[in-house]
Amino acid sequence: MKHNPDDRSDNVEKIQFNINHTIRNMELAEEMIEITDDPKMKKALEEKNERRREALNSMRAEIRDEALDRERGYE
């Protein structure tokens, strides 16, 4: 069985895509929060957006690390 080498060359772009996608989902959830009268749905969407904010913080830290590693040539 042949081992595939770790290709990190596009990690920054992948993480940025995920950040953009997460932000868009947050925006859509905020729109739903504004128009729904269901308190349970509002609470669920607010909680989900809080988890997304936490995930965004992690992704932003990860993208900084990946960008620095890229500049250093992935040593």
VENUR-V48959 format. One record per backbone hydrogen bond with DSSP energy under -0.5 kcal/mol. CO is the residue of the C=O (numbers start at 0). NH is the residue of the N-H. Records with the same first field share a line. If there is no record, write none. Layout:
CO: NH / NH
This chain:
4: 6
5: 7
7: 10
9: 13
10: 14
11: 15
12: 16
13: 17
14: 18
15: 19
16: 20
17: 21
18: 22
19: 23
20: 24
21: 25
22: 26
23: 27
24: 28
25: 29
26: 30
27: 31
28: 32
29: 33
30: 34
31: 35
36: 38
37: 41
38: 42
39: 43
40: 44
41: 45
42: 46
43: 47
44: 48
45: 49
46: 50
47: 51
48: 52
49: 53
50: 54
51: 55
52: 56
53: 57
54: 58
55: 59
56: 60
57: 61
58: 62
59: 63
60: 64
61: 65
62: 66
63: 67
64: 68
65: 69
66: 70
67: 71
68: 73
69: 72
